[in-house]
């Protein structure tokens, strides 16, 4: 009796899965639906992937633009233009040398400067979102996380300059020296990194005075503990 009970169920399932087309051929309705669903998911995935790639290309193009138009990297110049560029870079280099001297002669504490920067930042306006700042200390790295809105182009250009700030309330830093701010991190690291809003850049002061403000694109971001994802919007690694 058990076999007889099973057969009608199998036939009913078969009726649900197949239909007769006008030309007499059978079509697997379930399979077609699954294929369409998979295609839609694939298209959505590709669209998201393309959007992410376009965003990264845009952020990276800003870094390349700064390197090219602010520092002359990759630009072919005639002899006269090269001399002018060298003069401007030497002048900027002297300013950066003075900045370096101030960093090490003043009682500048990068932690206080970064807390003040966080206080100046803009945060999401949604209800329940509270400003958050975290310092993750490891043997060879300090990671600072802040759930601010994140870097825009103007912020990137400002941090790749001297004495230029987009901050509002605290224009002079807690020690009263305008222009120190983020650059105070060079007291504890040679190569700080910033990861914010699709921008991934680093600086390298070992390359000379210009290293304080010359940005380099970073291909990979260091993995982060999942417990800290909520305040990952803006991070800096030192």
Rosetta constraint file for C-alpha pairs under 8 A:
AtomPair CA 1 CA 5 HARMONIC 6.45 0.50
AtomPair CA 2 CA 6 HARMONIC 6.51 0.50
AtomPair CA 3 CA 7 HARMONIC 6.49 0.50
AtomPair CA 4 CA 8 HARMONIC 7.34 0.50
AtomPair CA 5 CA 9 HARMONIC 7.22 0.50
AtomPair CA 6 CA 10 HARMONIC 6.39 0.50
AtomPair CA 7 CA 11 HARMONIC 6.31 0.50
AtomPair CA 8 CA 12 HARMONIC 6.10 0.50
AtomPair CA 9 CA 13 HARMONIC 6.17 0.50
AtomPair CA 10 CA 14 HARMONIC 6.15 0.50
AtomPair CA 11 CA 15 HARMONIC 6.22 0.50
AtomPair CA 12 CA 16 HARMONIC 6.40 0.50
AtomPair CA 13 CA 17 HARMONIC 6.31 0.50
AtomPair CA 14 CA 18 HARMONIC 6.24 0.50
AtomPair CA 15 CA 19 HARMONIC 7.10 0.50
AtomPair CA 17 CA 28 HARMONIC 6.03 0.50
AtomPair CA 17 CA 29 HARMONIC 5.80 0.50
AtomPair CA 17 CA 30 HARMONIC 5.80 0.50
AtomPair CA 18 CA 26 HARMONIC 6.40 0.50
AtomPair CA 18 CA 27 HARMONIC 5.67 0.50
AtomPair CA 18 CA 28 HARMONIC 5.09 0.50
AtomPair CA 18 CA 29 HARMONIC 5.87 0.50
AtomPair CA 18 CA 30 HARMONIC 7.84 0.50
AtomPair CA 19 CA 26 HARMONIC 5.86 0.50
AtomPair CA 19 CA 27 HARMONIC 5.82 0.50
AtomPair CA 19 CA 28 HARMONIC 7.24 0.50
AtomPair CA 19 CA 29 HARMONIC 7.12 0.50
AtomPair CA 20 CA 24 HARMONIC 5.96 0.50
AtomPair CA 20 CA 25 HARMONIC 6.11 0.50
AtomPair CA 20 CA 26 HARMONIC 4.99 0.50
AtomPair CA 20 CA 27 HARMONIC 6.81 0.50
AtomPair CA 21 CA 25 HARMONIC 5.42 0.50
AtomPair CA 21 CA 26 HARMONIC 5.93 0.50
AtomPair CA 21 CA 27 HARMONIC 6.94 0.50
AtomPair CA 28 CA 32 HARMONIC 6.25 0.50
AtomPair CA 29 CA 33 HARMONIC 6.21 0.50
AtomPair CA 30 CA 34 HARMONIC 6.25 0.50
AtomPair CA 31 CA 35 HARMONIC 6.10 0.50
AtomPair CA 32 CA 36 HARMONIC 6.15 0.50
AtomPair CA 33 CA 37 HARMONIC 6.14 0.50
AtomPair CA 34 CA 38 HARMONIC 6.09 0.50
AtomPair CA 35 CA 39 HARMONIC 6.07 0.50
AtomPair CA 36 CA 40 HARMONIC 6.14 0.50
AtomPair CA 37 CA 41 HARMONIC 6.20 0.50
AtomPair CA 38 CA 42 HARMONIC 6.03 0.50
AtomPair CA 39 CA 43 HARMONIC 6.09 0.50
AtomPair CA 40 CA 44 HARMONIC 6.15 0.50
AtomPair CA 41 CA 45 HARMONIC 6.04 0.50
AtomPair CA 42 CA 46 HARMONIC 6.04 0.50
AtomPair CA 43 CA 47 HARMONIC 6.03 0.50
AtomPair CA 44 CA 48 HARMONIC 6.18 0.50
AtomPair CA 45 CA 49 HARMONIC 6.06 0.50
AtomPair CA 46 CA 50 HARMONIC 5.98 0.50
AtomPair CA 47 CA 51 HARMONIC 6.07 0.50
AtomPair CA 48 CA 52 HARMONIC 6.16 0.50
AtomPair CA 49 CA 53 HARMONIC 6.13 0.50
AtomPair CA 50 CA 54 HARMONIC 5.99 0.50
AtomPair CA 51 CA 55 HARMONIC 6.16 0.50
AtomPair CA 52 CA 56 HARMONIC 6.24 0.50
AtomPair CA 53 CA 57 HARMONIC 6.07 0.50
AtomPair CA 54 CA 58 HARMONIC 6.18 0.50
AtomPair CA 55 CA 59 HARMONIC 6.28 0.50
AtomPair CA 55 CA 198 HARMONIC 6.96 0.50
AtomPair CA 56 CA 60 HARMONIC 5.92 0.50
AtomPair CA 56 CA 198 HARMONIC 5.93 0.50
AtomPair CA 56 CA 199 HARMONIC 7.39 0.50
AtomPair CA 57 CA 61 HARMONIC 5.95 0.50
AtomPair CA 58 CA 62 HARMONIC 6.55 0.50
AtomPair CA 59 CA 63 HARMONIC 6.78 0.50
AtomPair CA 59 CA 198 HARMONIC 6.35 0.50
AtomPair CA 59 CA 199 HARMONIC 5.56 0.50
AtomPair CA 60 CA 64 HARMONIC 6.28 0.50
AtomPair CA 60 CA 199 HARMONIC 7.04 0.50
AtomPair CA 60 CA 200 HARMONIC 7.98 0.50
AtomPair CA 60 CA 217 HARMONIC 6.93 0.50
AtomPair CA 61 CA 65 HARMONIC 5.98 0.50
AtomPair CA 62 CA 66 HARMONIC 6.25 0.50
AtomPair CA 62 CA 153 HARMONIC 7.26 0.50
AtomPair CA 63 CA 67 HARMONIC 6.28 0.50
AtomPair CA 63 CA 201 HARMONIC 7.96 0.50
AtomPair CA 63 CA 215 HARMONIC 6.68 0.50
AtomPair CA 63 CA 216 HARMONIC 7.39 0.50
AtomPair CA 63 CA 217 HARMONIC 6.92 0.50
AtomPair CA 64 CA 68 HARMONIC 6.08 0.50
AtomPair CA 65 CA 69 HARMONIC 5.83 0.50
AtomPair CA 65 CA 70 HARMONIC 7.71 0.50
AtomPair CA 66 CA 70 HARMONIC 5.16 0.50
AtomPair CA 66 CA 71 HARMONIC 7.00 0.50
AtomPair CA 66 CA 157 HARMONIC 7.28 0.50
AtomPair CA 66 CA 215 HARMONIC 7.85 0.50
AtomPair CA 67 CA 71 HARMONIC 5.16 0.50
AtomPair CA 67 CA 72 HARMONIC 6.47 0.50
AtomPair CA 67 CA 73 HARMONIC 5.58 0.50
AtomPair CA 67 CA 214 HARMONIC 6.91 0.50
AtomPair CA 67 CA 215 HARMONIC 6.98 0.50
AtomPair CA 68 CA 72 HARMONIC 4.62 0.50
AtomPair CA 68 CA 73 HARMONIC 4.66 0.50
AtomPair CA 68 CA 74 HARMONIC 6.13 0.50
AtomPair CA 68 CA 75 HARMONIC 6.51 0.50
AtomPair CA 69 CA 73 HARMONIC 7.61 0.50
AtomPair CA 71 CA 89 HARMONIC 7.80 0.50
AtomPair CA 71 CA 214 HARMONIC 7.60 0.50
AtomPair CA 72 CA 85 HARMONIC 7.53 0.50
AtomPair CA 77 CA 81 HARMONIC 5.58 0.50
AtomPair CA 77 CA 82 HARMONIC 5.66 0.50
AtomPair CA 78 CA 82 HARMONIC 6.07 0.50
AtomPair CA 79 CA 83 HARMONIC 6.26 0.50
AtomPair CA 80 CA 84 HARMONIC 6.38 0.50
AtomPair CA 81 CA 85 HARMONIC 6.08 0.50
AtomPair CA 82 CA 86 HARMONIC 6.08 0.50
AtomPair CA 83 CA 87 HARMONIC 6.23 0.50
AtomPair CA 84 CA 88 HARMONIC 6.30 0.50
AtomPair CA 85 CA 89 HARMONIC 6.12 0.50
AtomPair CA 86 CA 90 HARMONIC 6.07 0.50
AtomPair CA 87 CA 91 HARMONIC 6.26 0.50
AtomPair CA 88 CA 92 HARMONIC 6.19 0.50
AtomPair CA 89 CA 93 HARMONIC 5.86 0.50
AtomPair CA 90 CA 94 HARMONIC 6.28 0.50
AtomPair CA 91 CA 95 HARMONIC 6.61 0.50
AtomPair CA 92 CA 96 HARMONIC 6.28 0.50
AtomPair CA 92 CA 210 HARMONIC 7.71 0.50
AtomPair CA 93 CA 97 HARMONIC 6.11 0.50
AtomPair CA 93 CA 209 HARMONIC 5.46 0.50
AtomPair CA 93 CA 210 HARMONIC 6.07 0.50
AtomPair CA 94 CA 98 HARMONIC 6.35 0.50
AtomPair CA 94 CA 209 HARMONIC 7.92 0.50
AtomPair CA 95 CA 99 HARMONIC 6.30 0.50
AtomPair CA 95 CA 162 HARMONIC 7.95 0.50
AtomPair CA 96 CA 100 HARMONIC 6.12 0.50
AtomPair CA 96 CA 162 HARMONIC 7.59 0.50
AtomPair CA 96 CA 209 HARMONIC 5.65 0.50
AtomPair CA 96 CA 210 HARMONIC 7.03 0.50
AtomPair CA 96 CA 212 HARMONIC 7.39 0.50
AtomPair CA 97 CA 101 HARMONIC 6.26 0.50
AtomPair CA 97 CA 209 HARMONIC 6.13 0.50
AtomPair CA 98 CA 102 HARMONIC 6.21 0.50
AtomPair CA 99 CA 103 HARMONIC 6.16 0.50
AtomPair CA 99 CA 180 HARMONIC 7.68 0.50
AtomPair CA 100 CA 104 HARMONIC 6.53 0.50
AtomPair CA 101 CA 105 HARMONIC 6.02 0.50
AtomPair CA 102 CA 106 HARMONIC 5.73 0.50
AtomPair CA 103 CA 107 HARMONIC 7.95 0.50
AtomPair CA 103 CA 108 HARMONIC 6.44 0.50
AtomPair CA 103 CA 180 HARMONIC 7.40 0.50
AtomPair CA 103 CA 184 HARMONIC 6.42 0.50
AtomPair CA 103 CA 187 HARMONIC 7.04 0.50
AtomPair CA 104 CA 108 HARMONIC 7.61 0.50
AtomPair CA 104 CA 187 HARMONIC 7.11 0.50
AtomPair CA 107 CA 175 HARMONIC 7.64 0.50
AtomPair CA 108 CA 113 HARMONIC 7.90 0.50
AtomPair CA 108 CA 175 HARMONIC 6.83 0.50
AtomPair CA 108 CA 184 HARMONIC 6.72 0.50
AtomPair CA 109 CA 113 HARMONIC 6.44 0.50
AtomPair CA 109 CA 184 HARMONIC 6.90 0.50
AtomPair CA 110 CA 114 HARMONIC 6.05 0.50
AtomPair CA 110 CA 181 HARMONIC 7.70 0.50
AtomPair CA 110 CA 182 HARMONIC 7.47 0.50
AtomPair CA 110 CA 184 HARMONIC 4.94 0.50
AtomPair CA 110 CA 185 HARMONIC 5.30 0.50
AtomPair CA 110 CA 187 HARMONIC 7.57 0.50
AtomPair CA 111 CA 115 HARMONIC 6.18 0.50
AtomPair CA 112 CA 116 HARMONIC 6.17 0.50
AtomPair CA 112 CA 174 HARMONIC 7.40 0.50
AtomPair CA 113 CA 117 HARMONIC 6.19 0.50
AtomPair CA 113 CA 173 HARMONIC 6.64 0.50
AtomPair CA 113 CA 174 HARMONIC 6.68 0.50
AtomPair CA 113 CA 181 HARMONIC 5.40 0.50
AtomPair CA 113 CA 182 HARMONIC 6.91 0.50
AtomPair CA 113 CA 184 HARMONIC 7.17 0.50
AtomPair CA 114 CA 118 HARMONIC 6.14 0.50
AtomPair CA 114 CA 181 HARMONIC 6.97 0.50
AtomPair CA 114 CA 182 HARMONIC 6.61 0.50
AtomPair CA 115 CA 119 HARMONIC 6.30 0.50
AtomPair CA 115 CA 133 HARMONIC 7.86 0.50
AtomPair CA 116 CA 120 HARMONIC 6.41 0.50
AtomPair CA 116 CA 170 HARMONIC 7.52 0.50
AtomPair CA 116 CA 173 HARMONIC 7.48 0.50
AtomPair CA 116 CA 174 HARMONIC 7.45 0.50
AtomPair CA 117 CA 121 HARMONIC 6.35 0.50
AtomPair CA 117 CA 167 HARMONIC 7.69 0.50
AtomPair CA 117 CA 181 HARMONIC 7.15 0.50
AtomPair CA 117 CA 182 HARMONIC 7.81 0.50
AtomPair CA 118 CA 133 HARMONIC 7.33 0.50
AtomPair CA 118 CA 146 HARMONIC 7.09 0.50
AtomPair CA 118 CA 148 HARMONIC 7.72 0.50
AtomPair CA 120 CA 167 HARMONIC 6.07 0.50
AtomPair CA 120 CA 168 HARMONIC 6.40 0.50
AtomPair CA 120 CA 169 HARMONIC 6.35 0.50
AtomPair CA 120 CA 170 HARMONIC 7.06 0.50
AtomPair CA 121 CA 148 HARMONIC 6.15 0.50
AtomPair CA 121 CA 149 HARMONIC 7.74 0.50
AtomPair CA 121 CA 167 HARMONIC 7.46 0.50
AtomPair CA 122 CA 148 HARMONIC 5.64 0.50
AtomPair CA 122 CA 149 HARMONIC 5.82 0.50
AtomPair CA 123 CA 131 HARMONIC 6.54 0.50
AtomPair CA 123 CA 147 HARMONIC 6.98 0.50
AtomPair CA 123 CA 148 HARMONIC 4.50 0.50
AtomPair CA 123 CA 149 HARMONIC 5.21 0.50
AtomPair CA 124 CA 129 HARMONIC 6.65 0.50
AtomPair CA 124 CA 148 HARMONIC 6.88 0.50
AtomPair CA 124 CA 149 HARMONIC 6.08 0.50
AtomPair CA 125 CA 129 HARMONIC 7.16 0.50
AtomPair CA 131 CA 146 HARMONIC 7.61 0.50
AtomPair CA 131 CA 147 HARMONIC 6.32 0.50
AtomPair CA 131 CA 148 HARMONIC 7.03 0.50
AtomPair CA 132 CA 145 HARMONIC 7.95 0.50
AtomPair CA 132 CA 146 HARMONIC 5.70 0.50
AtomPair CA 132 CA 147 HARMONIC 5.77 0.50
AtomPair CA 132 CA 231 HARMONIC 6.58 0.50
AtomPair CA 133 CA 144 HARMONIC 7.22 0.50
AtomPair CA 133 CA 145 HARMONIC 5.63 0.50
AtomPair CA 133 CA 146 HARMONIC 4.61 0.50
AtomPair CA 133 CA 147 HARMONIC 7.03 0.50
AtomPair CA 133 CA 231 HARMONIC 7.36 0.50
AtomPair CA 134 CA 144 HARMONIC 5.67 0.50
AtomPair CA 134 CA 145 HARMONIC 5.07 0.50
AtomPair CA 134 CA 146 HARMONIC 6.60 0.50
AtomPair CA 134 CA 231 HARMONIC 7.86 0.50
AtomPair CA 135 CA 142 HARMONIC 6.86 0.50
AtomPair CA 135 CA 143 HARMONIC 5.84 0.50
AtomPair CA 135 CA 144 HARMONIC 4.67 0.50
AtomPair CA 135 CA 145 HARMONIC 6.55 0.50
AtomPair CA 136 CA 142 HARMONIC 5.62 0.50
AtomPair CA 136 CA 143 HARMONIC 4.98 0.50
AtomPair CA 136 CA 144 HARMONIC 6.29 0.50
AtomPair CA 137 CA 141 HARMONIC 6.39 0.50
AtomPair CA 137 CA 142 HARMONIC 4.64 0.50
AtomPair CA 137 CA 143 HARMONIC 6.58 0.50
AtomPair CA 138 CA 142 HARMONIC 5.96 0.50
AtomPair CA 141 CA 237 HARMONIC 6.72 0.50
AtomPair CA 141 CA 238 HARMONIC 5.54 0.50
AtomPair CA 142 CA 237 HARMONIC 5.79 0.50
AtomPair CA 142 CA 238 HARMONIC 5.14 0.50
AtomPair CA 143 CA 235 HARMONIC 6.78 0.50
AtomPair CA 143 CA 236 HARMONIC 5.60 0.50
AtomPair CA 143 CA 237 HARMONIC 4.47 0.50
AtomPair CA 143 CA 238 HARMONIC 6.33 0.50
AtomPair CA 144 CA 235 HARMONIC 5.43 0.50
AtomPair CA 144 CA 236 HARMONIC 5.16 0.50
AtomPair CA 144 CA 237 HARMONIC 6.50 0.50
AtomPair CA 145 CA 231 HARMONIC 5.94 0.50
AtomPair CA 145 CA 232 HARMONIC 5.67 0.50
AtomPair CA 145 CA 233 HARMONIC 7.45 0.50
AtomPair CA 145 CA 234 HARMONIC 5.80 0.50
AtomPair CA 145 CA 235 HARMONIC 4.46 0.50
AtomPair CA 145 CA 236 HARMONIC 6.69 0.50
AtomPair CA 146 CA 231 HARMONIC 5.48 0.50
AtomPair CA 146 CA 232 HARMONIC 6.40 0.50
AtomPair CA 146 CA 233 HARMONIC 6.41 0.50
AtomPair CA 146 CA 234 HARMONIC 5.19 0.50
AtomPair CA 146 CA 235 HARMONIC 6.28 0.50
AtomPair CA 147 CA 230 HARMONIC 7.37 0.50
AtomPair CA 147 CA 231 HARMONIC 4.45 0.50
AtomPair CA 147 CA 232 HARMONIC 6.13 0.50
AtomPair CA 147 CA 233 HARMONIC 4.98 0.50
AtomPair CA 147 CA 234 HARMONIC 6.05 0.50
AtomPair CA 148 CA 233 HARMONIC 6.44 0.50
AtomPair CA 148 CA 234 HARMONIC 6.52 0.50
AtomPair CA 149 CA 233 HARMONIC 7.01 0.50
AtomPair CA 149 CA 234 HARMONIC 7.80 0.50
AtomPair CA 150 CA 196 HARMONIC 5.43 0.50
AtomPair CA 150 CA 197 HARMONIC 5.32 0.50
AtomPair CA 150 CA 233 HARMONIC 6.23 0.50
AtomPair CA 150 CA 234 HARMONIC 5.61 0.50
AtomPair CA 151 CA 155 HARMONIC 5.68 0.50
AtomPair CA 151 CA 156 HARMONIC 6.65 0.50
AtomPair CA 151 CA 196 HARMONIC 5.61 0.50
AtomPair CA 151 CA 197 HARMONIC 5.77 0.50
AtomPair CA 151 CA 199 HARMONIC 7.45 0.50
AtomPair CA 151 CA 234 HARMONIC 7.70 0.50
AtomPair CA 152 CA 156 HARMONIC 6.56 0.50
AtomPair CA 152 CA 197 HARMONIC 7.48 0.50
AtomPair CA 153 CA 157 HARMONIC 6.26 0.50
AtomPair CA 154 CA 158 HARMONIC 6.10 0.50
AtomPair CA 154 CA 166 HARMONIC 7.54 0.50
AtomPair CA 155 CA 159 HARMONIC 6.22 0.50
AtomPair CA 155 CA 165 HARMONIC 7.84 0.50
AtomPair CA 155 CA 166 HARMONIC 6.44 0.50
AtomPair CA 156 CA 160 HARMONIC 6.35 0.50
AtomPair CA 157 CA 161 HARMONIC 6.67 0.50
AtomPair CA 158 CA 162 HARMONIC 7.70 0.50
AtomPair CA 158 CA 164 HARMONIC 5.38 0.50
AtomPair CA 158 CA 165 HARMONIC 5.69 0.50
AtomPair CA 158 CA 166 HARMONIC 6.87 0.50
AtomPair CA 159 CA 164 HARMONIC 7.37 0.50
AtomPair CA 159 CA 165 HARMONIC 7.41 0.50
AtomPair CA 159 CA 182 HARMONIC 7.77 0.50
AtomPair CA 159 CA 213 HARMONIC 6.90 0.50
AtomPair CA 160 CA 212 HARMONIC 7.86 0.50
AtomPair CA 160 CA 213 HARMONIC 4.37 0.50
AtomPair CA 160 CA 214 HARMONIC 6.19 0.50
AtomPair CA 160 CA 215 HARMONIC 6.72 0.50
AtomPair CA 161 CA 213 HARMONIC 5.82 0.50
AtomPair CA 162 CA 179 HARMONIC 6.51 0.50
AtomPair CA 162 CA 213 HARMONIC 7.58 0.50
AtomPair CA 163 CA 178 HARMONIC 6.51 0.50
AtomPair CA 163 CA 179 HARMONIC 4.33 0.50
AtomPair CA 163 CA 180 HARMONIC 7.86 0.50
AtomPair CA 164 CA 179 HARMONIC 6.70 0.50
AtomPair CA 165 CA 171 HARMONIC 7.62 0.50
AtomPair CA 165 CA 179 HARMONIC 7.22 0.50
AtomPair CA 167 CA 171 HARMONIC 6.51 0.50
AtomPair CA 170 CA 174 HARMONIC 7.74 0.50
AtomPair CA 171 CA 178 HARMONIC 6.35 0.50
AtomPair CA 172 CA 176 HARMONIC 4.84 0.50
AtomPair CA 172 CA 177 HARMONIC 5.16 0.50
AtomPair CA 172 CA 178 HARMONIC 4.12 0.50
AtomPair CA 172 CA 179 HARMONIC 7.10 0.50
AtomPair CA 173 CA 177 HARMONIC 5.76 0.50
AtomPair CA 173 CA 178 HARMONIC 6.04 0.50
AtomPair CA 173 CA 179 HARMONIC 7.65 0.50
AtomPair CA 173 CA 180 HARMONIC 6.87 0.50
AtomPair CA 173 CA 181 HARMONIC 6.16 0.50
AtomPair CA 179 CA 183 HARMONIC 7.85 0.50
AtomPair CA 180 CA 184 HARMONIC 5.82 0.50
AtomPair CA 183 CA 212 HARMONIC 7.36 0.50
AtomPair CA 185 CA 189 HARMONIC 6.31 0.50
AtomPair CA 185 CA 192 HARMONIC 7.32 0.50
AtomPair CA 185 CA 238 HARMONIC 7.38 0.50
AtomPair CA 186 CA 190 HARMONIC 5.83 0.50
AtomPair CA 186 CA 191 HARMONIC 7.72 0.50
AtomPair CA 186 CA 192 HARMONIC 7.44 0.50
AtomPair CA 186 CA 205 HARMONIC 7.82 0.50
AtomPair CA 188 CA 238 HARMONIC 7.45 0.50
AtomPair CA 189 CA 238 HARMONIC 5.69 0.50
AtomPair CA 190 CA 203 HARMONIC 7.73 0.50
AtomPair CA 190 CA 204 HARMONIC 5.73 0.50
AtomPair CA 190 CA 205 HARMONIC 5.44 0.50
AtomPair CA 190 CA 206 HARMONIC 6.50 0.50
AtomPair CA 191 CA 202 HARMONIC 6.39 0.50
AtomPair CA 191 CA 203 HARMONIC 5.25 0.50
AtomPair CA 191 CA 204 HARMONIC 4.56 0.50
AtomPair CA 191 CA 205 HARMONIC 6.67 0.50
AtomPair CA 191 CA 238 HARMONIC 6.74 0.50
AtomPair CA 192 CA 202 HARMONIC 5.56 0.50
AtomPair CA 192 CA 203 HARMONIC 5.74 0.50
AtomPair CA 192 CA 204 HARMONIC 7.27 0.50
AtomPair CA 192 CA 236 HARMONIC 7.11 0.50
AtomPair CA 192 CA 237 HARMONIC 5.75 0.50
AtomPair CA 192 CA 238 HARMONIC 4.63 0.50
AtomPair CA 193 CA 200 HARMONIC 7.35 0.50
AtomPair CA 193 CA 201 HARMONIC 5.66 0.50
AtomPair CA 193 CA 202 HARMONIC 4.10 0.50
AtomPair CA 193 CA 203 HARMONIC 6.66 0.50
AtomPair CA 193 CA 236 HARMONIC 5.48 0.50
AtomPair CA 193 CA 237 HARMONIC 4.99 0.50
AtomPair CA 193 CA 238 HARMONIC 6.47 0.50
AtomPair CA 194 CA 199 HARMONIC 7.36 0.50
AtomPair CA 194 CA 200 HARMONIC 5.79 0.50
AtomPair CA 194 CA 201 HARMONIC 5.38 0.50
AtomPair CA 194 CA 202 HARMONIC 6.14 0.50
AtomPair CA 194 CA 234 HARMONIC 7.74 0.50
AtomPair CA 194 CA 235 HARMONIC 6.01 0.50
AtomPair CA 194 CA 236 HARMONIC 4.47 0.50
AtomPair CA 194 CA 237 HARMONIC 6.49 0.50
AtomPair CA 195 CA 199 HARMONIC 5.54 0.50
AtomPair CA 195 CA 200 HARMONIC 4.58 0.50
AtomPair CA 195 CA 201 HARMONIC 6.68 0.50
AtomPair CA 195 CA 221 HARMONIC 7.47 0.50
AtomPair CA 195 CA 234 HARMONIC 6.05 0.50
AtomPair CA 195 CA 235 HARMONIC 5.26 0.50
AtomPair CA 195 CA 236 HARMONIC 6.14 0.50
AtomPair CA 196 CA 200 HARMONIC 6.73 0.50
AtomPair CA 196 CA 233 HARMONIC 6.18 0.50
AtomPair CA 196 CA 234 HARMONIC 4.50 0.50
AtomPair CA 196 CA 235 HARMONIC 6.26 0.50
AtomPair CA 197 CA 233 HARMONIC 6.86 0.50
AtomPair CA 197 CA 234 HARMONIC 7.09 0.50
AtomPair CA 200 CA 217 HARMONIC 5.91 0.50
AtomPair CA 200 CA 218 HARMONIC 5.21 0.50
AtomPair CA 200 CA 219 HARMONIC 7.26 0.50
AtomPair CA 200 CA 221 HARMONIC 7.61 0.50
AtomPair CA 201 CA 215 HARMONIC 6.06 0.50
AtomPair CA 201 CA 216 HARMONIC 5.38 0.50
AtomPair CA 201 CA 217 HARMONIC 4.54 0.50
AtomPair CA 201 CA 218 HARMONIC 5.12 0.50
AtomPair CA 202 CA 215 HARMONIC 5.75 0.50
AtomPair CA 202 CA 216 HARMONIC 5.24 0.50
AtomPair CA 202 CA 217 HARMONIC 6.49 0.50
AtomPair CA 202 CA 218 HARMONIC 6.52 0.50
AtomPair CA 203 CA 211 HARMONIC 5.94 0.50
AtomPair CA 203 CA 212 HARMONIC 6.15 0.50
AtomPair CA 203 CA 213 HARMONIC 6.65 0.50
AtomPair CA 203 CA 214 HARMONIC 6.19 0.50
AtomPair CA 203 CA 215 HARMONIC 5.36 0.50
AtomPair CA 203 CA 216 HARMONIC 6.21 0.50
AtomPair CA 204 CA 211 HARMONIC 4.88 0.50
AtomPair CA 204 CA 212 HARMONIC 6.59 0.50
AtomPair CA 204 CA 214 HARMONIC 7.75 0.50
AtomPair CA 205 CA 209 HARMONIC 6.43 0.50
AtomPair CA 205 CA 210 HARMONIC 7.17 0.50
AtomPair CA 205 CA 211 HARMONIC 4.08 0.50
AtomPair CA 205 CA 212 HARMONIC 5.29 0.50
AtomPair CA 206 CA 211 HARMONIC 6.69 0.50
AtomPair CA 207 CA 211 HARMONIC 5.44 0.50
AtomPair CA 210 CA 214 HARMONIC 5.92 0.50
AtomPair CA 211 CA 215 HARMONIC 7.84 0.50
AtomPair CA 224 CA 228 HARMONIC 7.04 0.50
AtomPair CA 224 CA 229 HARMONIC 7.32 0.50
AtomPair CA 225 CA 229 HARMONIC 7.08 0.50
AtomPair CA 228 CA 232 HARMONIC 6.49 0.50
